[in-house]
Amino acid sequence: MGSFDPRCHQGPMAEINVIPLVDVMLVLLVIFIITAPLFTHSVKIDLPKASSTPNITQPDHIEFGIRENGGLYWNGEPISRQDIAARFAEEAKKQPQPELHIRADRLAHYESVAQVMSAAAKAGLLRIGFVTDPKQP
C-alpha cells in the first residue's frame, strides 16, 4: 500500500494485484455453471405432422414442325399459315402457359422459322425453344 508520509517515500507501485480479478472471475464461472442448464430447458409439445410435397404441374408443350417445303405441323397435324396466329393466341391464354418446341428441318428456310417465332411472340407465348437431333451429323 502507498503512504502519504513523506519520510516513507518509495517509487510508484509497479505490481498489479490480480487476486480481486481472479475472485470475480471465479464467482462468474460458478454463476454460469449453475445457470447454463436452465437455458437448455425446453418444453415438450406434441406438434402435428404434415406432409408438404410440392404440387408441380408441368406445362404442356406444343410440338411445332416446319418442313423443308414450307409445310407447318401442330403436334403432328398439318396447319395453315392463316390459323397459326389464332392457335397461338388461344394457347397463350392458358395457365400455365405451354412451351413452344420448334422442330425445323435442316434445309427449312429461316424465313419460315422467323415467321413462326414472330407469330408466337405477338400472341404472347413466352417460352419458345428449338428441338434438334444431336445424332445426325
The first five atom37 places (N, CA, C, CB, O) and aatype in JSON, in Angstrom:
{
  "aatype": [12, 7, 15, 13, 3, 14, 1, 4, 8, 5, 7, 14, 12, 0, 6, 9, 2, 19, 9, 14, 10, 19, 3, 19, 12, 10, 19, 10, 10, 19, 9, 13, 9, 9, 16, 0, 14, 10, 13, 16, 8, 15, 19, 11, 9, 3, 10, 14, 11, 0, 15, 15, 16, 14, 2, 9, 16, 5, 14, 3, 8, 9, 6, 13, 7, 9, 1, 6, 2, 7, 7, 10, 18, 17, 2, 7, 6, 14, 9, 15, 1, 5, 3, 9, 0, 0, 1, 13, 0, 6, 6, 0, 11, 11, 5, 14, 5, 14, 6, 10, 8, 9, 1, 0, 3, 1, 10, 0, 8, 18, 6, 15, 19, 0, 5, 19, 12, 15, 0, 0, 0, 11, 0, 7, 10, 10, 1, 9, 7, 13, 19, 16, 3, 14, 11, 5, 14],
  "atom_mask": [
    [1, 1, 1, 1, 1],
    [1, 1, 1, 0, 1],
    [1, 1, 1, 1, 1],
    [1, 1, 1, 1, 1],
    [1, 1, 1, 1, 1],
    [1, 1, 1, 1, 1],
    [1, 1, 1, 1, 1],
    [1, 1, 1, 1, 1],
    [1, 1, 1, 1, 1],
    [1, 1, 1, 1, 1],
    [1, 1, 1, 0, 1],
    [1, 1, 1, 1, 1],
    [1, 1, 1, 1, 1],
    [1, 1, 1, 1, 1],
    [1, 1, 1, 1, 1],
    [1, 1, 1, 1, 1],
    [1, 1, 1, 1, 1],
    [1, 1, 1, 1, 1],
    [1, 1, 1, 1, 1],
    [1, 1, 1, 1, 1],
    [1, 1, 1, 1, 1],
    [1, 1, 1, 1, 1],
    [1, 1, 1, 1, 1],
    [1, 1, 1, 1, 1],
    [1, 1, 1, 1, 1],
    [1, 1, 1, 1, 1],
    [1, 1, 1, 1, 1],
    [1, 1, 1, 1, 1],
    [1, 1, 1, 1, 1],
    [1, 1, 1, 1, 1],
    [1, 1, 1, 1, 1],
    [1, 1, 1, 1, 1],
    [1, 1, 1, 1, 1],
    [1, 1, 1, 1, 1],
    [1, 1, 1, 1, 1],
    [1, 1, 1, 1, 1],
    [1, 1, 1, 1, 1],
    [1, 1, 1, 1, 1],
    [1, 1, 1, 1, 1],
    [1, 1, 1, 1, 1],
    [1, 1, 1, 1, 1],
    [1, 1, 1, 1, 1],
    [1, 1, 1, 1, 1],
    [1, 1, 1, 1, 1],
    [1, 1, 1, 1, 1],
    [1, 1, 1, 1, 1],
    [1, 1, 1, 1, 1],
    [1, 1, 1, 1, 1],
    [1, 1, 1, 1, 1],
    [1, 1, 1, 1, 1],
    [1, 1, 1, 1, 1],
    [1, 1, 1, 1, 1],
    [1, 1, 1, 1, 1],
    [1, 1, 1, 1, 1],
    [1, 1, 1, 1, 1],
    [1, 1, 1, 1, 1],
    [1, 1, 1, 1, 1],
    [1, 1, 1, 1, 1],
    [1, 1, 1, 1, 1],
    [1, 1, 1, 1, 1],
    [1, 1, 1, 1, 1],
    [1, 1, 1, 1, 1],
    [1, 1, 1, 1, 1],
    [1, 1, 1, 1, 1],
    [1, 1, 1, 0, 1],
    [1, 1, 1, 1, 1],
    [1, 1, 1, 1, 1],
    [1, 1, 1, 1, 1],
    [1, 1, 1, 1, 1],
    [1, 1, 1, 0, 1],
    [1, 1, 1, 0, 1],
    [1, 1, 1, 1, 1],
    [1, 1, 1, 1, 1],
    [1, 1, 1, 1, 1],
    [1, 1, 1, 1, 1],
    [1, 1, 1, 0, 1],
    [1, 1, 1, 1, 1],
    [1, 1, 1, 1, 1],
    [1, 1, 1, 1, 1],
    [1, 1, 1, 1, 1],
    [1, 1, 1, 1, 1],
    [1, 1, 1, 1, 1],
    [1, 1, 1, 1, 1],
    [1, 1, 1, 1, 1],
    [1, 1, 1, 1, 1],
    [1, 1, 1, 1, 1],
    [1, 1, 1, 1, 1],
    [1, 1, 1, 1, 1],
    [1, 1, 1, 1, 1],
    [1, 1, 1, 1, 1],
    [1, 1, 1, 1, 1],
    [1, 1, 1, 1, 1],
    [1, 1, 1, 1, 1],
    [1, 1, 1, 1, 1],
    [1, 1, 1, 1, 1],
    [1, 1, 1, 1, 1],
    [1, 1, 1, 1, 1],
    [1, 1, 1, 1, 1],
    [1, 1, 1, 1, 1],
    [1, 1, 1, 1, 1],
    [1, 1, 1, 1, 1],
    [1, 1, 1, 1, 1],
    [1, 1, 1, 1, 1],
    [1, 1, 1, 1, 1],
    [1, 1, 1, 1, 1],
    [1, 1, 1, 1, 1],
    [1, 1, 1, 1, 1],
    [1, 1, 1, 1, 1],
    [1, 1, 1, 1, 1],
    [1, 1, 1, 1, 1],
    [1, 1, 1, 1, 1],
    [1, 1, 1, 1, 1],
    [1, 1, 1, 1, 1],
    [1, 1, 1, 1, 1],
    [1, 1, 1, 1, 1],
    [1, 1, 1, 1, 1],
    [1, 1, 1, 1, 1],
    [1, 1, 1, 1, 1],
    [1, 1, 1, 1, 1],
    [1, 1, 1, 1, 1],
    [1, 1, 1, 1, 1],
    [1, 1, 1, 1, 1],
    [1, 1, 1, 1, 1],
    [1, 1, 1, 0, 1],
    [1, 1, 1, 1, 1],
    [1, 1, 1, 1, 1],
    [1, 1, 1, 1, 1],
    [1, 1, 1, 1, 1],
    [1, 1, 1, 0, 1],
    [1, 1, 1, 1, 1],
    [1, 1, 1, 1, 1],
    [1, 1, 1, 1, 1],
    [1, 1, 1, 1, 1],
    [1, 1, 1, 1, 1],
    [1, 1, 1, 1, 1],
    [1, 1, 1, 1, 1],
    [1, 1, 1, 1, 1]
  ],
  "atom_positions": [
    [[0.83, -1.17, 0.0], [0.0, 0.0, 0.0], [0.89, 1.25, 0.0], [-0.95, -0.01, 1.21], [2.0, 1.25, 0.53]],
    [[0.36, 2.26, -0.59], [1.1, 3.51, -0.61], [0.84, 4.31, 0.66], [0.0, 0.0, 0.0], [-0.1, 4.02, 1.41]],
    [[1.65, 5.29, 0.89], [1.5, 6.1, 2.09], [1.71, 7.56, 1.71], [2.5, 5.67, 3.21], [2.41, 7.87, 0.75]],
    [[1.07, 8.45, 2.49], [1.24, 9.88, 2.25], [2.36, 10.46, 3.14], [-0.08, 10.63, 2.5], [2.62, 11.66, 3.14]],
    [[2.97, 9.6, 3.85], [4.04, 10.04, 4.75], [5.28, 10.35, 3.92], [4.36, 8.94, 5.83], [5.77, 9.48, 3.2]],
    [[5.82, 11.61, 4.01], [6.97, 11.96, 3.18], [8.23, 11.21, 3.58], [7.21, 13.44, 3.26], [9.15, 11.1, 2.76]],
    [[8.32, 10.7, 4.79], [9.52, 10.0, 5.21], [9.61, 8.65, 4.54], [9.56, 9.85, 6.72], [10.71, 8.13, 4.33]],
    [[8.53, 8.1, 4.22], [8.46, 6.74, 3.7], [8.19, 6.8, 2.19], [7.35, 5.91, 4.43], [7.29, 6.12, 1.68]],
    [[8.96, 7.6, 1.51], [8.71, 7.82, 0.08], [9.4, 6.75, -0.75], [9.19, 9.23, -0.34], [10.63, 6.65, -0.79]],
    [[8.6, 5.98, -1.39], [9.13, 4.97, -2.29], [8.63, 5.29, -3.69], [8.7, 3.52, -1.86], [7.81, 6.19, -3.85]],
    [[9.09, 4.59, -4.67], [8.65, 4.79, -6.05], [7.23, 4.26, -6.24], [0.0, 0.0, 0.0], [6.69, 3.61, -5.35]],
    [[6.64, 4.53, -7.38], [5.28, 4.05, -7.62], [5.23, 2.52, -7.63], [4.74, 4.6, -8.96], [6.2, 1.85, -7.98]],
    [[4.1, 2.02, -7.23], [3.92, 0.57, -7.15], [3.74, 0.02, -8.57], [2.7, 0.2, -6.23], [2.84, 0.45, -9.29]],
    [[4.59, -0.92, -8.98], [4.59, -1.42, -10.34], [3.88, -2.76, -10.47], [6.0, -1.55, -10.83], [3.79, -3.27, -11.59]],
    [[3.38, -3.34, -9.42], [2.71, -4.63, -9.47], [1.2, -4.44, -9.51], [3.11, -5.5, -8.27], [0.65, -3.53, -8.88]],
    [[0.53, -5.33, -10.28], [-0.93, -5.3, -10.33], [-1.43, -6.41, -9.43], [-1.47, -5.47, -11.79], [-0.97, -7.55, -9.5]],
    [[-2.36, -6.07, -8.6], [-2.93, -7.05, -7.7], [-4.04, -7.79, -8.47], [-3.49, -6.38, -6.39], [-5.09, -7.2, -8.74]],
    [[-3.82, -9.06, -8.83], [-4.77, -9.82, -9.63], [-5.7, -10.68, -8.79], [-4.02, -10.7, -10.6], [-6.58, -11.35, -9.34]],
    [[-5.53, -10.68, -7.49], [-6.36, -11.52, -6.63], [-7.84, -11.11, -6.72], [-5.88, -11.43, -5.18], [-8.68, -12.0, -6.83]],
    [[-8.21, -9.81, -6.67], [-9.63, -9.47, -6.82], [-10.18, -9.86, -8.2], [-9.84, -7.97, -6.59], [-11.34, -10.26, -8.32]],
    [[-9.35, -9.75, -9.23], [-9.78, -10.14, -10.58], [-10.07, -11.64, -10.64], [-8.71, -9.76, -11.61], [-11.07, -12.05, -11.22]],
    [[-9.2, -12.44, -10.06], [-9.4, -13.88, -10.05], [-10.64, -14.23, -9.24], [-8.17, -14.6, -9.49], [-11.4, -15.11, -9.64]],
    [[-10.86, -13.56, -8.13], [-12.04, -13.82, -7.31], [-13.33, -13.53, -8.1], [-12.0, -12.96, -6.02], [-14.27, -14.32, -8.08]],
    [[-13.36, -12.42, -8.78], [-14.55, -12.06, -9.57], [-14.76, -13.06, -10.7], [-14.41, -10.62, -10.14], [-15.9, -13.45, -10.96]],
    [[-13.71, -13.48, -11.36], [-13.85, -14.44, -12.45], [-14.34, -15.79, -11.95], [-12.52, -14.61, -13.18], [-15.14, -16.44, -12.62]],
    [[-13.86, -16.23, -10.79], [-14.34, -17.49, -10.24], [-15.81, -17.42, -9.86], [-13.5, -17.88, -9.02], [-16.56, -18.38, -10.07]],
    [[-16.23, -16.29, -9.31], [-17.65, -16.12, -8.97], [-18.5, -16.15, -10.25], [-17.88, -14.78, -8.21], [-19.54, -16.8, -10.27]],
    [[-18.06, -15.48, -11.3], [-18.81, -15.5, -12.56], [-18.85, -16.9, -13.16], [-18.19, -14.52, -13.56], [-19.87, -17.31, -13.72]],
    [[-17.75, -17.64, -13.05], [-17.72, -19.0, -13.56], [-18.72, -19.89, -12.83], [-16.32, -19.58, -13.42], [-19.44, -20.67, -13.46]],
    [[-18.78, -19.77, -11.52], [-19.75, -20.55, -10.75], [-21.17, -20.17, -11.13], [-19.53, -20.33, -9.24], [-22.03, -21.05, -11.25]],
    [[-21.44, -18.9, -11.32], [-22.79, -18.45, -11.7], [-23.16, -19.03, -13.07], [-22.87, -16.89, -11.74], [-24.29, -19.5, -13.25]],
    [[-22.24, -19.0, -14.03], [-22.55, -19.55, -15.35], [-22.72, -21.06, -15.31], [-21.46, -19.18, -16.35], [-23.56, -21.6, -16.04]],
    [[-21.95, -21.75, -14.48], [-22.1, -23.21, -14.37], [-23.48, -23.55, -13.8], [-20.99, -23.8, -13.48], [-24.1, -24.53, -14.22]],
    [[-23.94, -22.76, -12.87], [-25.25, -23.03, -12.26], [-26.39, -22.68, -13.21], [-25.4, -22.24, -10.95], [-27.37, -23.42, -13.28]],
    [[-26.27, -21.58, -13.95], [-27.39, -21.12, -14.8], [-27.4, -21.75, -16.19], [-27.34, -19.63, -14.94], [-28.43, -21.69, -16.86]],
    [[-26.32, -22.34, -16.66], [-26.27, -22.9, -18.01], [-27.31, -23.98, -18.25], [-24.89, -23.46, -18.29], [-27.94, -23.97, -19.3]],
    [[-27.53, -24.93, -17.34], [-28.57, -25.94, -17.6], [-29.98, -25.36, -17.71], [-28.56, -26.97, -16.5], [-30.85, -25.96, -18.34]],
    [[-30.21, -24.2, -17.11], [-31.55, -23.59, -17.19], [-31.85, -23.08, -18.6], [-31.67, -22.44, -16.19], [-33.01, -23.03, -19.01]],
    [[-30.8, -22.7, -19.34], [-31.01, -22.19, -20.7], [-31.38, -23.29, -21.68], [-29.77, -21.47, -21.18], [-32.01, -23.01, -22.7]],
    [[-31.01, -24.51, -21.41], [-31.3, -25.62, -22.32], [-32.61, -26.3, -22.0], [-30.18, -26.63, -22.3], [-32.99, -27.26, -22.67]],
    [[-33.3, -25.84, -20.99], [-34.59, -26.43, -20.62], [-35.61, -26.12, -21.72], [-35.08, -25.89, -19.23], [-35.75, -24.97, -22.13]],
    [[-36.31, -27.12, -22.18], [-37.31, -26.91, -23.22], [-38.61, -27.57, -22.82], [-36.82, -27.46, -24.58], [-38.65, -28.51, -22.02]],
    [[-39.67, -27.07, -23.4], [-41.0, -27.6, -23.13], [-41.32, -28.61, -24.22], [-42.07, -26.47, -23.08], [-41.22, -28.3, -25.4]],
    [[-41.69, -29.81, -23.83], [-42.05, -30.84, -24.79], [-43.49, -30.63, -25.22], [-41.85, -32.27, -24.18], [-44.41, -30.63, -24.4]],
    [[-43.68, -30.45, -26.51], [-45.03, -30.34, -27.06], [-45.18, -31.33, -28.2], [-45.33, -28.89, -27.54], [-44.21, -31.7, -28.84]],
    [[-46.38, -31.73, -28.43], [-46.67, -32.71, -29.47], [-47.16, -31.96, -30.71], [-47.73, -33.76, -28.99], [-48.34, -31.61, -30.8]],
    [[-46.26, -31.71, -31.65], [-46.6, -30.95, -32.85], [-47.3, -31.84, -33.86], [-45.35, -30.33, -33.48], [-47.01, -33.03, -33.95]],
    [[-48.22, -31.28, -34.63], [-48.89, -32.09, -35.66], [-47.93, -32.38, -36.81], [-50.15, -31.37, -36.18], [-47.04, -31.59, -37.12]],
    [[-48.13, -33.51, -37.43], [-47.32, -33.93, -38.57], [-48.06, -33.57, -39.86], [-47.0, -35.47, -38.51], [-49.27, -33.78, -39.98]],
    [[-47.31, -33.03, -40.8], [-47.91, -32.68, -42.09], [-46.93, -33.03, -43.2], [-48.29, -31.16, -42.15], [-45.72, -32.86, -43.06]],
    [[-47.46, -33.52, -44.28], [-46.61, -33.8, -45.43], [-46.87, -32.72, -46.46], [-46.87, -35.22, -46.03], [-48.01, -32.47, -46.87]],
    [[-45.81, -32.08, -46.87], [-45.96, -30.99, -47.83], [-45.09, -31.27, -49.05], [-45.6, -29.63, -47.19], [-43.97, -30.76, -49.14]],
    [[-45.59, -32.05, -49.95], [-44.89, -32.28, -51.2], [-45.39, -31.26, -52.2], [-45.11, -33.74, -51.71], [-46.6, -31.08, -52.36]],
    [[-44.49, -30.59, -52.87], [-44.92, -29.57, -53.82], [-45.68, -30.18, -54.99], [-43.72, -28.78, -54.33], [-45.3, -31.23, -55.51]],
    [[-46.73, -29.52, -55.37], [-47.54, -29.98, -56.49], [-47.07, -29.24, -57.73], [-49.07, -29.74, -56.23], [-47.54, -28.15, -58.05]],
    [[-46.14, -29.86, -58.42], [-45.56, -29.23, -59.61], [-46.29, -29.74, -60.83], [-44.02, -29.52, -59.71], [-46.29, -30.93, -61.13]],
    [[-46.92, -28.82, -61.53], [-47.61, -29.2, -62.76], [-46.72, -28.79, -63.93], [-49.02, -28.53, -62.87], [-46.34, -27.62, -64.07]],
    [[-46.4, -29.74, -64.73], [-45.6, -29.46, -65.91], [-46.49, -28.87, -67.0], [-44.88, -30.75, -66.41], [-47.52, -29.46, -67.34]],
    [[-46.11, -27.74, -67.54], [-46.94, -27.18, -68.59], [-46.88, -28.05, -69.84], [-46.49, -25.74, -68.92], [-45.88, -28.72, -70.11]],
    [[-47.96, -28.03, -70.58], [-47.98, -28.76, -71.85], [-46.99, -28.08, -72.8], [-49.43, -28.79, -72.46], [-46.56, -26.95, -72.59]],
    [[-46.67, -28.8, -73.81], [-45.82, -28.19, -74.83], [-46.43, -28.44, -76.2], [-44.36, -28.74, -74.76], [-47.16, -29.41, -76.41]],
    [[-46.12, -27.55, -77.09], [-46.62, -27.61, -78.47], [-45.45, -28.01, -79.35], [-47.24, -26.22, -78.93], [-44.44, -27.31, -79.42]],
    [[-45.59, -29.14, -80.02], [-44.57, -29.56, -80.98], [-44.94, -28.94, -82.32], [-44.47, -31.15, -81.07], [-45.91, -29.34, -82.96]],
    [[-44.16, -27.96, -82.75], [-44.44, -27.27, -84.0], [-43.36, -27.64, -85.0], [-44.51, -25.72, -83.79], [-42.19, -27.34, -84.8]],
    [[-43.77, -28.3, -86.09], [-42.82, -28.76, -87.1], [-42.84, -27.88, -88.33], [0.0, 0.0, 0.0], [-43.89, -27.42, -88.78]],
    [[-41.66, -27.64, -88.88], [-41.52, -26.87, -90.12], [-40.71, -27.73, -91.09], [-40.83, -25.47, -89.88], [-39.56, -28.08, -90.81]],
    [[-41.32, -28.06, -92.22], [-40.65, -28.9, -93.22], [-39.86, -28.04, -94.2], [-41.69, -29.76, -93.98], [-39.99, -26.82, -94.25]],
    [[-39.03, -28.73, -94.96], [-38.21, -28.06, -95.96], [-39.06, -27.37, -97.03], [-37.26, -29.06, -96.62], [-38.71, -26.29, -97.51]],
    [[-40.19, -27.98, -97.39], [-41.05, -27.41, -98.44], [-41.97, -26.32, -97.9], [-41.89, -28.52, -99.08], [-42.79, -25.79, -98.65]],
    [[-41.86, -25.96, -96.59], [-42.68, -24.91, -96.02], [-43.91, -25.42, -95.3], [0.0, 0.0, 0.0], [-44.7, -24.62, -94.8]],
    [[-44.12, -26.74, -95.23], [-45.27, -27.31, -94.53], [-45.14, -27.1, -93.03], [0.0, 0.0, 0.0], [-44.06, -27.26, -92.45]],
    [[-46.27, -26.75, -92.41], [-46.3, -26.5, -90.97], [-47.15, -27.56, -90.28], [-46.85, -25.08, -90.67], [-48.18, -27.98, -90.82]],
    [[-46.71, -28.0, -89.1], [-47.41, -29.07, -88.38], [-47.53, -28.7, -86.9], [-46.65, -30.43, -88.54], [-46.55, -28.33, -86.25]],
    [[-48.75, -28.8, -86.39], [-49.07, -28.53, -84.98], [-49.28, -29.87, -84.29], [-50.34, -27.59, -84.84], [-50.3, -30.53, -84.53]],
    [[-48.36, -30.28, -83.46], [-48.41, -31.58, -82.79], [-48.66, -32.72, -83.78], [-49.51, -31.58, -81.72], [-49.43, -33.64, -83.5]],
    [[-48.02, -32.65, -84.94], [-48.12, -33.7, -85.94], [-49.24, -33.52, -86.94], [0.0, 0.0, 0.0], [-49.3, -34.26, -87.92]],
    [[-50.13, -32.56, -86.73], [-51.25, -32.31, -87.65], [-50.92, -31.11, -88.54], [-52.58, -32.06, -86.87], [-50.43, -30.1, -88.04]],
    [[-51.18, -31.22, -89.83], [-50.92, -30.07, -90.71], [-51.77, -28.87, -90.32], [-51.19, -30.45, -92.18], [-52.92, -29.02, -89.9]],
    [[-51.2, -27.68, -90.46], [-51.9, -26.43, -90.12], [-51.53, -25.4, -91.18], [-51.52, -25.93, -88.67], [-50.42, -25.41, -91.72]],
    [[-52.47, -24.51, -91.48], [-52.21, -23.48, -92.48], [-51.62, -22.24, -91.79], [-53.51, -23.1, -93.26], [-51.76, -22.06, -90.59]],
    [[-50.96, -21.41, -92.59], [-50.33, -20.2, -92.04], [-51.37, -19.23, -91.48], [-49.5, -19.5, -93.12], [-51.07, -18.47, -90.56]],
    [[-52.59, -19.25, -92.0], [-53.62, -18.33, -91.53], [-54.1, -18.71, -90.11], [-54.8, -18.32, -92.5], [-54.53, -17.84, -89.36]],
    [[-54.04, -19.97, -89.77], [-54.55, -20.43, -88.47], [-53.52, -20.33, -87.34], [-55.01, -21.86, -88.58], [-53.86, -20.51, -86.17]],
    [[-52.28, -20.04, -87.69], [-51.22, -20.04, -86.68], [-51.46, -18.99, -85.6], [-49.86, -19.81, -87.33], [-51.38, -19.3, -84.41]],
    [[-51.75, -17.76, -86.0], [-51.9, -16.67, -85.02], [-53.04, -16.94, -84.05], [-52.13, -15.34, -85.74], [-52.9, -16.71, -82.85]],
    [[-54.17, -17.44, -84.56], [-55.32, -17.72, -83.7], [-55.0, -18.85, -82.72], [-56.56, -18.09, -84.55], [-55.38, -18.77, -81.55]],
    [[-54.31, -19.88, -83.18], [-53.96, -21.0, -82.28], [-52.96, -20.57, -81.22], [-53.38, -22.18, -83.09], [-53.08, -20.97, -80.06]],
    [[-51.98, -19.75, -81.61], [-51.02, -19.25, -80.63], [-51.7, -18.38, -79.58], [-49.89, -18.47, -81.34], [-51.4, -18.48, -78.4]],
    [[-52.61, -17.52, -80.01], [-53.33, -16.64, -79.06], [-54.16, -17.47, -78.1], [-54.23, -15.64, -79.81], [-54.25, -17.15, -76.91]],
    [[-54.78, -18.53, -78.59], [-55.58, -19.42, -77.75], [-54.7, -20.12, -76.71], [-56.33, -20.47, -78.61], [-55.09, -20.25, -75.55]],
    [[-53.52, -20.57, -77.13], [-52.62, -21.26, -76.21], [-51.98, -20.31, -75.21], [-51.53, -21.99, -76.99], [-51.67, -20.71, -74.09]],
    [[-51.77, -19.04, -75.6], [-51.14, -18.07, -74.71], [-52.04, -17.72, -73.52], [-50.79, -16.8, -75.48], [-51.54, -17.27, -72.49]],
    [[-53.34, -17.92, -73.65], [-54.28, -17.6, -72.57], [-54.28, -18.66, -71.47], [-55.68, -17.46, -73.13], [-54.75, -18.4, -70.37]],
    [[-53.76, -19.85, -71.76], [-53.78, -20.93, -70.78], [-52.8, -20.65, -69.63], [-53.44, -22.27, -71.46], [-51.78, -20.0, -69.8]],
    [[-53.17, -21.18, -68.46], [-52.28, -21.1, -67.3], [-52.04, -22.49, -66.76], [-52.88, -20.19, -66.2], [-53.03, -23.15, -66.44]],
    [[-50.88, -23.01, -66.64], [-49.62, -22.39, -67.03], [-49.47, -22.4, -68.54], [-48.45, -23.11, -66.38], [-50.0, -23.26, -69.25]],
    [[-48.74, -21.43, -69.0], [-48.58, -21.25, -70.44], [-47.73, -22.39, -71.02], [-47.95, -19.88, -70.75], [-46.69, -22.72, -70.46]],
    [[-48.16, -22.97, -72.12], [-47.38, -24.08, -72.71], [-46.09, -23.57, -73.35], [-48.22, -24.83, -73.76], [-45.96, -22.41, -73.71]],
    [[-45.16, -24.48, -73.48], [-43.91, -24.18, -74.16], [-44.06, -24.51, -75.65], [-42.73, -24.97, -73.54], [-44.74, -25.46, -76.02]],
    [[-43.43, -23.72, -76.47], [-43.44, -23.96, -77.91], [-42.11, -24.58, -78.3], [-43.7, -22.63, -78.71], [-41.06, -23.95, -78.16]],
    [[-42.16, -25.83, -78.78], [-40.96, -26.53, -79.25], [-40.98, -26.54, -80.77], [-40.89, -27.99, -78.67], [-41.84, -27.17, -81.39]],
    [[-40.05, -25.84, -81.36], [-39.99, -25.74, -82.81], [-39.01, -26.79, -83.34], [-39.56, -24.3, -83.26], [-37.84, -26.81, -82.96]],
    [[-39.52, -27.65, -84.22], [-38.69, -28.65, -84.91], [-38.66, -28.26, -86.38], [-39.24, -30.13, -84.71], [-39.64, -28.42, -87.1]],
    [[-37.53, -27.74, -86.81], [-37.41, -27.32, -88.2], [-36.45, -28.26, -88.92], [-36.91, -25.85, -88.29], [-35.43, -28.68, -88.37]],
    [[-36.79, -28.59, -90.18], [-35.89, -29.38, -91.0], [-34.57, -28.64, -91.17], [-36.52, -29.7, -92.37], [-34.49, -27.41, -91.07]],
    [[-33.54, -29.42, -91.44], [-32.22, -28.82, -91.62], [-32.2, -27.84, -92.79], [-31.17, -29.91, -91.83], [-31.53, -26.82, -92.73]],
    [[-32.94, -28.15, -93.85], [-32.94, -27.3, -95.03], [-34.15, -26.36, -95.1], [-32.9, -28.16, -96.27], [-34.41, -25.76, -96.14]],
    [[-34.89, -26.23, -93.99], [-36.04, -25.3, -93.96], [-35.52, -23.87, -94.03], [-36.91, -25.51, -92.68], [-34.46, -23.55, -93.5]],
    [[-36.29, -23.02, -94.7], [-35.89, -21.62, -94.84], [-36.01, -20.91, -93.5], [-36.75, -20.91, -95.92], [-36.97, -21.11, -92.75]],
    [[-35.02, -20.09, -93.22], [-35.03, -19.36, -91.95], [-36.23, -18.42, -91.88], [-33.72, -18.56, -91.78], [-36.73, -18.14, -90.79]],
    [[-36.69, -17.94, -93.01], [-37.83, -17.03, -93.04], [-39.07, -17.7, -92.43], [-38.12, -16.58, -94.48], [-39.82, -17.05, -91.7]],
    [[-39.29, -18.95, -92.72], [-40.43, -19.67, -92.15], [-40.31, -19.79, -90.64], [-40.56, -21.06, -92.78], [-41.29, -19.6, -89.91]],
    [[-39.12, -20.11, -90.17], [-38.88, -20.21, -88.73], [-39.09, -18.86, -88.06], [-37.45, -20.74, -88.45], [-39.71, -18.78, -87.0]],
    [[-38.57, -17.8, -88.67], [-38.71, -16.46, -88.11], [-40.17, -16.02, -88.07], [-37.89, -15.46, -88.92], [-40.59, -15.38, -87.11]],
    [[-40.95, -16.36, -89.09], [-42.36, -16.0, -89.09], [-43.12, -16.72, -87.98], [-42.99, -16.33, -90.44], [-43.98, -16.12, -87.33]],
    [[-42.82, -17.98, -87.74], [-43.47, -18.73, -86.67], [-43.1, -18.14, -85.31], [-43.08, -20.23, -86.73], [-43.96, -17.97, -84.44]],
    [[-41.82, -17.83, -85.13], [-41.38, -17.24, -83.87], [-42.03, -15.88, -83.65], [-39.86, -17.11, -83.83], [-42.41, -15.55, -82.52]],
    [[-42.14, -15.09, -84.69], [-42.76, -13.77, -84.59], [-44.24, -13.89, -84.23], [-42.59, -13.0, -85.9], [-44.74, -13.14, -83.39]],
    [[-44.93, -14.82, -84.87], [-46.35, -15.01, -84.58], [-46.55, -15.47, -83.13], [-46.98, -16.03, -85.55], [-47.5, -15.03, -82.47]],
    [[-45.68, -16.33, -82.64], [-45.78, -16.81, -81.26], [-45.52, -15.67, -80.28], [-44.8, -17.96, -81.01], [-46.22, -15.55, -79.28]],
    [[-44.52, -14.85, -80.55], [-44.2, -13.74, -79.66], [-45.32, -12.7, -79.66], [-42.88, -13.08, -80.08], [-45.65, -12.15, -78.61]],
    [[-45.91, -12.43, -80.82], [-47.02, -11.47, -80.88], [-48.25, -11.98, -80.14], [-47.4, -11.18, -82.34], [-49.0, -11.19, -79.57]],
    [[-48.45, -13.28, -80.13], [-49.59, -13.86, -79.44], [-49.38, -13.87, -77.92], [-49.85, -15.28, -79.94], [-50.35, -13.98, -77.16]],
    [[-48.13, -13.76, -77.48], [-47.86, -13.72, -76.04], [-47.22, -14.97, -75.48], [0.0, 0.0, 0.0], [-47.11, -15.1, -74.26]],
    [[-46.8, -15.89, -76.32], [-46.09, -17.07, -75.82], [-44.67, -16.65, -75.42], [-46.05, -18.21, -76.89], [-43.95, -16.03, -76.21]],
    [[-44.29, -16.97, -74.21], [-43.01, -16.51, -73.69], [-41.91, -17.56, -73.78], [-43.17, -16.08, -72.28], [-40.73, -17.21, -73.84]],
    [[-42.28, -18.82, -73.79], [-41.27, -19.88, -73.76], [-41.21, -20.57, -75.11], [-41.59, -20.91, -72.64], [-42.07, -21.38, -75.46]],
    [[-40.2, -20.23, -75.86], [-40.01, -20.77, -77.2], [-38.64, -21.46, -77.23], [-40.12, -19.65, -78.31], [-37.64, -20.87, -76.81]],
    [[-38.6, -22.68, -77.72], [-37.35, -23.4, -77.81], [-37.25, -24.18, -79.1], [0.0, 0.0, 0.0], [-38.24, -24.43, -79.78]],
    [[-36.0, -24.57, -79.42], [-35.75, -25.35, -80.63], [-35.39, -26.77, -80.24], [-34.62, -24.71, -81.49], [-34.65, -26.99, -79.28]],
    [[-35.9, -27.72, -80.98], [-35.61, -29.13, -80.75], [-34.71, -29.59, -81.9], [-36.93, -30.0, -80.66], [-35.04, -29.42, -83.07]],
    [[-33.58, -30.19, -81.54], [-32.65, -30.68, -82.55], [-32.38, -32.16, -82.3], [-31.33, -29.87, -82.53], [-32.67, -32.69, -81.23]],
    [[-31.83, -32.8, -83.29], [-31.45, -34.2, -83.18], [-29.94, -34.27, -83.17], [-32.05, -35.07, -84.33], [-29.32, -34.12, -84.22]],
    [[-29.33, -34.5, -82.01], [-27.86, -34.46, -81.96], [-27.18, -35.65, -82.6], [-27.42, -34.37, -80.55], [-25.96, -35.62, -82.78]],
    [[-27.91, -36.7, -82.96], [-27.3, -37.89, -83.53], [-26.9, -37.71, -84.98], [-28.25, -39.05, -83.41], [-25.97, -38.36, -85.45]],
    [[-27.59, -36.83, -85.68], [-27.28, -36.63, -87.09], [-26.07, -35.71, -87.22], [-28.49, -36.05, -87.85], [-25.93, -34.77, -86.44]],
    [[-25.2, -35.98, -88.2], [-24.0, -35.15, -88.38], [-24.34, -33.77, -88.93], [-23.02, -35.83, -89.31], [-23.44, -32.95, -89.13]]
  ]
}
